[in-house]
Every structure is written in C-alpha cells, then in structure tokens.
C-alpha cells in the first residue's frame, strides 16, 4: 500500500515529497498513521460476498456496478479495488498480456532501497522524466550518485529512445572509472535493451532494477525529479518553449543543485561542499 511505503521511507525523505509521489494528501497519511485499522464495514462485506457468489469472476468494476444496481450503493471503483487488494482477492478472468520487449534483460533488485554510500561513484541511480514544452515533449535522463545525491551525468533530448540511457552512461564513463560500481534503475526499455546492458557489462558495472511497478525502489531519483520540477517548471507562468530552453534550464538547475542547494541528509551542505569537506573531490 502507498501509506505503508511512506511509513517505511518517512525517516529518509520529507513527508511532503513522499505524499506527493504517492498521490495522497498529508492529512490522509497522518489519519492512516494515527488511527487503528477500522473493522470490516458493510461495504467490505458486500464486496467480498459479491465476489464469492460470482465464482470469483467479477473484478472491481463489475462489483462496483453490482453495488449500485442491486444494493443502491454508490461506491467509488477505486475504493472497491482497494478493498479487494486488502483482502487479497482478484478476478480469475485472464488479463491481456502485454507483448514482451524483444531481447529485454531484467535484473534483480540488488540495491533494495539502501540509498547510502560511503564512496563516490560506487552506488548510482538513474531514471528518465518527461518535460512538456509548447512545441514538443522533451526527456531528461539523469544519473545520481548516492554518496552525496549529486547528479553526475544527464542528457536532455526530444527523442525517447535507448540513446537517452546509453549516452548518459557513456558521458559518465568519460568522467570517471565505473568498474565495480552498482547502478539502479526501473525496468523500462531504456534499461533492459541489449545495447545498454552490454555497455554496462563492458564497463564492469553491476546492474540493479526496481521491482515492477514499484517507484519506491528508486525513490532518490524520484525525489530529485520532484525537486527539479517544483523549483523550475512549476514556478513558470507557462511551459518552456522548446528543447533549447529546457536544456538551458536543466544546466542552470544542475549548477544550483550541486553547488548551492542544501541537503538535509548531508548536514545542510550542498553536494559539492559535502564531497570537498571529505577530501573526495
């Protein structure tokens, strides 16, 4: 559940950021945290009863319709879905299978939310976000060093292809040796394609991946994108005009984030100062 994930990470990240990523309000989270789990309600009993009487055929949408048509109860379908998830029940009707990406390679979650590192360039996370402009969609790929949360490589492009991830890794490999490093990502096609996986193997980099559909496994990268958008795009009166404007905005923000933005986890220091004071520049 979203609330349980927030509970697990609330000592590492600000509650405001975690609730925003999870798509819930702070007040809703604190109500969940401070109140005991309510006893089974009438609606919960009906949902389970309808499900069982259907021979386990009905999913949350048909159950929602049955509640309205038979019992005259207007219930949000998301609430019905949540009740089913909490009771570990789901429709037995086969789901449509998504086609698998050819030659995709999936790796286990080696990082396991251990977002701390004592050495620069040894534990890295990477992710991609989209930035809408007035003319086109633009994509930003970053690699972040968990030693001091510093973005150590990034690529901005108007093409959402595998070169986003490949070019960013190549950029970092020219900056430092990545031999023995661990890099964590989601299971997107940018990180499972043959060219990216082969490149990491040649660089002697160990690859780790989040569990499917679990953004919390890569919370640091999600956190960075949250700060970036809040402190740039969301402050603008209108969307950036084009790719060139996004590139300029990203470059300016990276300079600010690395050299000036204090990090609570770094004792109130920006990433560059934290590294410098530990004589690891």
C-alpha positions, 0 to 999 in steps of 0.5 A: 500500500502507498501509506505503508511505503511512506511509513517505511521511507518517512525517516529518509525523505520529507513527508511532503515529497513522499505524499506527493509521489504517492498521490495522497494528501498529508492529512490522509497519511497522518489519519492512516498513521494515527488511527487503528485499522477500522473493522470490516464495514458493510461495504467490505462485506458486500464486496467480498460476498459479491465476489464469492457468489460470482465464482470469483469472476467479477473484478472491481468494476463489475462489483462496483456496478453490482453495488449500485444496481442491486444494493443502491450503493454508490461506491467509488471503483477505486475504493472497491479495488482497494478493498479487494487488494486488502483482502487479497482477492482478484478476478480469475478472468485472464488479463491481456498480456502485454507483448514482451520487449524483444531481447529485454534483460531484467535484473534483480533488485540488488540495491533494495532501497539502501540509498547510502554510500560511503564512496563516490561513484560506487552506488548510482541511480538513474531514471528518465522524466518527461518535460512538456514544452509548447512545441514538443515533449522533451526527456531528461535522463539523469544519473545520481550518485548516492554518496552525496545525491549529486547528479553526475551525468544527464542528457536532455533530448526530444527523442525517447529512445535507448540513446537517452540511457546509453549516452548518459552512461557513456558521458559518465564513463568519460568522467570517471572509472565505473568498474565495480560500481552498482547502478539502479534503475526501473525496468523500462526499455531504456534499461533492459535493451541489449545495447545498454546492458552490454555497455554496462557489462563492458564497463564492469558495472553491476546492474540493479532494477526496481521491482515492477511497478514499484517507484519506491525502489528508486525513490532518490531519483524520484525525489530529485525529479520532484525537486527539479520540477517544483523549483523550475517548471512549476514556478513558470507562468507557462511551459518552456518553449522548446528543447533549447530552453529546457536544456538551458534550464536543466544546466542552470538547475544542475549548477544550483543543485550541486553547488548551492542547494542544501541537503538535509541528509548531508548536514545542510551542505550542498553536494559539492561542499559535502564531497570537498569537506571529505577530501573526495573531490 
